[in-house]
């Protein structure tokens, strides 16, 4: 797939750069490099007299040459920016010259054609040739449109061969990075297939639609009354016809494969319209709309996070303050995930309210859309799932991308082990570094065939068509995700599947299975399911997430004069460890208006400021508060006496090593904290101000925001961009409640 290689930027003054073809792309590259002063000289070559004149006049190049051999003699780098079908002739000309140690590169959008032409021209000796493709452009063209900043924050894909000289690759990579580009490396075939789908096919369709309508006189009225949608879709039909003629011919194999797949989908859509199959149409339209929104958000968030990481998004948390009023934190993430999974596998239509519209839960939702489930929404937390039954999922069109959601990957691996088709589960860089053997190994014992990357890490390849057998599994470590994974696999297994926990963990899966009418037997720390039953659609109301509420429970406990009510919070007894621990420390917390909603206990939680004391945290409470410990460490730092945590080694393999990262931050603020292999020892006392690093872990960043309530000086919290992906309105709710934290403005 994509290999992003961090390489050093190109050094200054490399000799001579020659750019052959002074259009928009070649001219912009030349101008950008020239302004950076990376070469002693930038020379342009172009057949057009006016383009050569303008290139010099506008400062695009230092000078121009009409003779290719003279220009390239002694050059360090030669950039080929001619039309794609002119590339073969140009490469043949260059092959006859003595290019010395010059590095060749190009900007064409069909790499297979260019690579074949280069191999033919140079008799296979292409070590110093680095194929490239900048994905950038403008509605203007020609050398007069040259823009030194055209490639800033745009993708540039390099497609090196096995024989490519690493030094040549590093040089070209560095040049593009100097121009502000986001450089990725990709195999030639993969590049051409991706571009055929994302660029070439849309242009082909736009050209064809406009031509089809324009050549029929009865359709002239369409152009007169065309609305914005038609104009937006057909805008790209105004592109250069000659350029696209060249591209389609150069990349015809990949374009044909993509066009054939699209034609099949179009035929299926026509069949649905002809048959009046509204369900099929709704499935296509909802998948299309929400896939576009989902992946646009991921890309926008990724760009935002990348930009914020590069700028180090800092929270400035000012000391003091107290909390008051009533707030409602976002919906429970664990229940949101499971509502989509079980609703999709149920028979009938399931309605969900209070769904958490965060990226993790949306990743689960999108995965099931990719497997053929029609899902409407979310809209203001409401989701409608048209279930397909336990055996109604369809093979996804490609790998299921799950972003940063470990819950999605671990739970999906269980239910997908029982499907008839193969699936690949992938995620972002953070998820790709997290351990998956804890689910892969027991699933293999049930008969699943699962392949992982090195050290049991994603991506996961799950082979379908395997017959699963039930088993009894004693978990070596308490984990709700592992338990849920195996129970979901048990729905497809012959016989019964029993999971025995060393300590209780959240039981949302067991409760929700029962809510969907699927029998689950719970006996102490053992949960058992039998294959062969069915899930029936139901109504689910998702309560507010106690893990999100935990930050405010601790905040109101430690800030003098506070009294805060958290509304409609889930108080599932397998999740209330944070409340139990705070009460053991002397917290003043009361549950009001207790009720049951959709099989889950819910309450309003009133919390008042209290004088906390240090405790030895009971090990049986550890699994019930595993996600809340970062902020509980802040409570311990504000308590009188010593707090000791043991049996929490799982904290070291979360989004960060939460034991070490929290210890480092607390120590930086003057708190005495000693990390241990499976926990931490904290001596309560005063908290100072200073600098702490969250290491991209949202819970760490939010915990130190809470710590500011008792700090003697401001706390600057680094690397906070990921908070927005997990708890999008944290800063707003924090400010509403009384915590003085905000993004630090950059000078």
Secondary structure as the mmCIF struct_conf table of DSSP 4:
data_model
#
loop_
_struct_conf.conf_type_id
_struct_conf.id
_struct_conf.beg_label_comp_id
_struct_conf.beg_label_asym_id
_struct_conf.beg_label_seq_id
_struct_conf.end_label_comp_id
_struct_conf.end_label_asym_id
_struct_conf.end_label_seq_id
STRN STRN1 UNK A 3 UNK A 3
HELX_LH_PP_P HELX_LH_PP_P1 UNK A 8 UNK A 11
BEND BEND1 UNK A 12 UNK A 12
BEND BEND2 UNK A 15 UNK A 15
STRN STRN2 UNK A 16 UNK A 20
BEND BEND3 UNK A 23 UNK A 23
HELX_RH_AL_P HELX_RH_AL_P1 UNK A 24 UNK A 36
TURN_TY1_P TURN_TY1_P1 UNK A 37 UNK A 37
BEND BEND4 UNK A 39 UNK A 40
STRN STRN3 UNK A 41 UNK A 45
BEND BEND5 UNK A 47 UNK A 47
HELX_RH_AL_P HELX_RH_AL_P2 UNK A 49 UNK A 57
TURN_TY1_P TURN_TY1_P2 UNK A 58 UNK A 59
BEND BEND6 UNK A 60 UNK A 60
BEND BEND7 UNK A 62 UNK A 62
STRN STRN4 UNK A 63 UNK A 65
BEND BEND8 UNK A 66 UNK A 66
HELX_RH_AL_P HELX_RH_AL_P3 UNK A 68 UNK A 72
TURN_TY1_P TURN_TY1_P3 UNK A 73 UNK A 74
BEND BEND9 UNK A 76 UNK A 76
STRN STRN5 UNK A 77 UNK A 80
BEND BEND10 UNK A 82 UNK A 82
HELX_RH_3T_P HELX_RH_3T_P1 UNK A 84 UNK A 86
HELX_RH_AL_P HELX_RH_AL_P4 UNK A 87 UNK A 95
TURN_TY1_P TURN_TY1_P4 UNK A 96 UNK A 96
BEND BEND11 UNK A 97 UNK A 97
TURN_TY1_P TURN_TY1_P5 UNK A 100 UNK A 101
HELX_LH_PP_P HELX_LH_PP_P2 UNK A 102 UNK A 102
STRN STRN6 UNK A 103 UNK A 106
BEND BEND12 UNK A 109 UNK A 109
HELX_RH_AL_P HELX_RH_AL_P5 UNK A 111 UNK A 121
TURN_TY1_P TURN_TY1_P6 UNK A 122 UNK A 124
TURN_TY1_P TURN_TY1_P7 UNK A 127 UNK A 128
STRN STRN7 UNK A 129 UNK A 130
STRN STRN8 UNK A 132 UNK A 134
BEND BEND13 UNK A 139 UNK A 139
BEND BEND14 UNK A 142 UNK A 142
HELX_RH_3T_P HELX_RH_3T_P2 UNK A 143 UNK A 145
TURN_TY1_P TURN_TY1_P8 UNK A 148 UNK A 153
STRN STRN9 UNK A 155 UNK A 158
TURN_TY1_P TURN_TY1_P9 UNK A 162 UNK A 163
HELX_RH_AL_P HELX_RH_AL_P6 UNK A 166 UNK A 178
TURN_TY1_P TURN_TY1_P10 UNK A 179 UNK A 180
STRN STRN10 UNK A 182 UNK A 185
HELX_RH_AL_P HELX_RH_AL_P7 UNK A 188 UNK A 195
HELX_RH_PI_P HELX_RH_PI_P1 UNK A 196 UNK A 200
HELX_RH_AL_P HELX_RH_AL_P8 UNK A 201 UNK A 214
TURN_TY1_P TURN_TY1_P11 UNK A 215 UNK A 215
HELX_RH_3T_P HELX_RH_3T_P3 UNK A 217 UNK A 219
HELX_RH_AL_P HELX_RH_AL_P9 UNK A 220 UNK A 224
TURN_TY1_P TURN_TY1_P12 UNK A 225 UNK A 225
HELX_RH_AL_P HELX_RH_AL_P10 UNK A 228 UNK A 234
HELX_RH_3T_P HELX_RH_3T_P4 UNK A 235 UNK A 238
BEND BEND15 UNK A 239 UNK A 239
HELX_RH_AL_P HELX_RH_AL_P11 UNK A 241 UNK A 250
TURN_TY1_P TURN_TY1_P13 UNK A 251 UNK A 251
HELX_RH_AL_P HELX_RH_AL_P12 UNK A 252 UNK A 275
TURN_TY1_P TURN_TY1_P14 UNK A 276 UNK A 276
HELX_RH_AL_P HELX_RH_AL_P13 UNK A 278 UNK A 311
TURN_TY1_P TURN_TY1_P15 UNK A 312 UNK A 312
STRN STRN11 UNK A 315 UNK A 317
BEND BEND16 UNK A 319 UNK A 319
STRN STRN12 UNK A 324 UNK A 327
HELX_LH_PP_P HELX_LH_PP_P3 UNK A 329 UNK A 330
STRN STRN13 UNK A 331 UNK A 331
HELX_LH_PP_P HELX_LH_PP_P4 UNK A 332 UNK A 332
HELX_RH_AL_P HELX_RH_AL_P14 UNK A 333 UNK A 345
BEND BEND17 UNK A 346 UNK A 346
STRN STRN14 UNK A 347 UNK A 353
BEND BEND18 UNK A 354 UNK A 354
BEND BEND19 UNK A 358 UNK A 358
HELX_RH_AL_P HELX_RH_AL_P15 UNK A 359 UNK A 370
TURN_TY1_P TURN_TY1_P16 UNK A 371 UNK A 372
STRN STRN15 UNK A 374 UNK A 379
TURN_TY1_P TURN_TY1_P17 UNK A 380 UNK A 381
STRN STRN16 UNK A 382 UNK A 388
TURN_TY1_P TURN_TY1_P18 UNK A 390 UNK A 391
BEND BEND20 UNK A 397 UNK A 398
STRN STRN17 UNK A 400 UNK A 401
TURN_TY1_P TURN_TY1_P19 UNK A 403 UNK A 404
HELX_RH_AL_P HELX_RH_AL_P16 UNK A 406 UNK A 416
TURN_TY1_P TURN_TY1_P20 UNK A 417 UNK A 418
BEND BEND21 UNK A 419 UNK A 421
STRN STRN18 UNK A 423 UNK A 426
TURN_TY1_P TURN_TY1_P21 UNK A 429 UNK A 430
HELX_RH_3T_P HELX_RH_3T_P5 UNK A 431 UNK A 433
BEND BEND22 UNK A 434 UNK A 434
STRN STRN19 UNK A 435 UNK A 435
HELX_RH_AL_P HELX_RH_AL_P17 UNK A 437 UNK A 445
TURN_TY1_P TURN_TY1_P22 UNK A 446 UNK A 447
STRN STRN20 UNK A 449 UNK A 451
BEND BEND23 UNK A 453 UNK A 453
HELX_RH_3T_P HELX_RH_3T_P6 UNK A 454 UNK A 456
STRN STRN21 UNK A 457 UNK A 457
BEND BEND24 UNK A 458 UNK A 458
HELX_LH_PP_P HELX_LH_PP_P5 UNK A 459 UNK A 459
STRN STRN22 UNK A 460 UNK A 463
BEND BEND25 UNK A 464 UNK A 465
STRN STRN23 UNK A 469 UNK A 469
STRN STRN24 UNK A 472 UNK A 474
BEND BEND26 UNK A 476 UNK A 477
HELX_RH_AL_P HELX_RH_AL_P18 UNK A 480 UNK A 490
TURN_TY1_P TURN_TY1_P23 UNK A 491 UNK A 492
BEND BEND27 UNK A 493 UNK A 493
STRN STRN25 UNK A 494 UNK A 494
BEND BEND28 UNK A 495 UNK A 495
STRN STRN26 UNK A 496 UNK A 500
BEND BEND29 UNK A 502 UNK A 503
HELX_RH_AL_P HELX_RH_AL_P19 UNK A 508 UNK A 515
TURN_TY1_P TURN_TY1_P24 UNK A 516 UNK A 517
STRN STRN27 UNK A 521 UNK A 523
TURN_TY1_P TURN_TY1_P25 UNK A 524 UNK A 525
STRN STRN28 UNK A 526 UNK A 530
TURN_TY1_P TURN_TY1_P26 UNK A 531 UNK A 532
STRN STRN29 UNK A 536 UNK A 536
STRN STRN30 UNK A 539 UNK A 541
HELX_LH_PP_P HELX_LH_PP_P6 UNK A 542 UNK A 543
STRN STRN31 UNK A 544 UNK A 544
HELX_LH_PP_P HELX_LH_PP_P7 UNK A 545 UNK A 545
HELX_RH_AL_P HELX_RH_AL_P20 UNK A 546 UNK A 558
BEND BEND30 UNK A 559 UNK A 559
TURN_TY1_P TURN_TY1_P27 UNK A 560 UNK A 561
STRN STRN32 UNK A 563 UNK A 570
TURN_TY1_P TURN_TY1_P28 UNK A 573 UNK A 576
HELX_RH_AL_P HELX_RH_AL_P21 UNK A 577 UNK A 584
TURN_TY1_P TURN_TY1_P29 UNK A 585 UNK A 586
STRN STRN33 UNK A 588 UNK A 597
TURN_TY1_P TURN_TY1_P30 UNK A 598 UNK A 599
STRN STRN34 UNK A 600 UNK A 608
STRN STRN35 UNK A 613 UNK A 613
STRN STRN36 UNK A 616 UNK A 616
HELX_RH_AL_P HELX_RH_AL_P22 UNK A 619 UNK A 622
HELX_RH_3T_P HELX_RH_3T_P7 UNK A 623 UNK A 628
HELX_RH_AL_P HELX_RH_AL_P23 UNK A 629 UNK A 638
BEND BEND31 UNK A 639 UNK A 639
STRN STRN37 UNK A 640 UNK A 640
BEND BEND32 UNK A 641 UNK A 641
STRN STRN38 UNK A 642 UNK A 645
BEND BEND33 UNK A 647 UNK A 647
HELX_RH_3T_P HELX_RH_3T_P8 UNK A 649 UNK A 653
BEND BEND34 UNK A 654 UNK A 656
HELX_RH_AL_P HELX_RH_AL_P24 UNK A 658 UNK A 668
TURN_TY1_P TURN_TY1_P31 UNK A 669 UNK A 670
STRN STRN39 UNK A 672 UNK A 676
TURN_TY1_P TURN_TY1_P32 UNK A 677 UNK A 678
STRN STRN40 UNK A 679 UNK A 683
STRN STRN41 UNK A 687 UNK A 687
STRN STRN42 UNK A 690 UNK A 693
TURN_TY1_P TURN_TY1_P33 UNK A 695 UNK A 696
HELX_RH_AL_P HELX_RH_AL_P25 UNK A 698 UNK A 707
HELX_RH_3T_P HELX_RH_3T_P9 UNK A 708 UNK A 710
STRN STRN43 UNK A 711 UNK A 711
BEND BEND35 UNK A 712 UNK A 713
STRN STRN44 UNK A 715 UNK A 718
TURN_TY1_P TURN_TY1_P34 UNK A 721 UNK A 722
HELX_RH_AL_P HELX_RH_AL_P26 UNK A 723 UNK A 726
BEND BEND36 UNK A 727 UNK A 727
TURN_TY1_P TURN_TY1_P35 UNK A 728 UNK A 729
HELX_RH_AL_P HELX_RH_AL_P27 UNK A 730 UNK A 737
TURN_TY1_P TURN_TY1_P36 UNK A 738 UNK A 738
STRN STRN45 UNK A 741 UNK A 743
HELX_LH_PP_P HELX_LH_PP_P8 UNK A 744 UNK A 746
#
